[in-house]
Amino acid sequence: MTRALALAIIGCSWGIQRPPATDPGTRPVACTWDYAAPIADVTGALVTGVLATLAGFEMSAIGDDSSEAVGYRNTIWVLGGTGVLVYAFAAHSGFANVARCRQLNKPT
C-alpha cells in the first residue's frame, strides 16, 4: 500500500518492470509491455499543472499583493512546476522502457 501511494505521488512509471539493458536472447523477456503507467504519469502532469496554475491565478484574483500572498502564490507555482517535471520525467522513462520491452518481445 505504501509503495503504491509513493508511486502515485512520484510517478507510476518508475515502478514498472524494466527490460534488461542487453538482450538476454530468450523470449519472452519479463518486463512491462503496456502503456498504462506512462499514460497515468502524463495525466498526473496535466492535472498537477492545471491545478497549480488555477490555484496561483485564484490567489492573484483575491487582490492581496502583500509579500506574504505573493510568496504563497510563487510557492504554489514552484511546487506545481516541480510536480509537473517529476511526472514528465517519469512518463518519459516509462514510454522508453515500454517501447524497449515491446521491441525485445516483438515476434520475428
C-alpha positions, 0 to 999 in steps of 0.5 A: 500500500505504501509503495503504491501511494509513493508511486502515485505521488512520484510517478507510476512509471518508475515502478514498472518492470524494466527490460534488461539493458542487453538482450538476454536472447530468450523470449519472452523477456519479463518486463512491462509491455503496456502503456498504462503507467506512462499514460497515468504519469502524463495525466498526473502532469496535466492535472498537477499543472492545471491545478497549480496554475488555477490555484496561483491565478485564484490567489492573484484574483483575491487582490492581496499583493502583500509579500506574504500572498505573493510568496504563497502564490510563487510557492504554489507555482514552484511546487506545481512546476516541480510536480509537473517535471517529476511526472514528465520525467517519469512518463518519459522513462516509462514510454522508453522502457515500454517501447524497449520491452515491446521491441525485445518481445516483438515476434520475428 
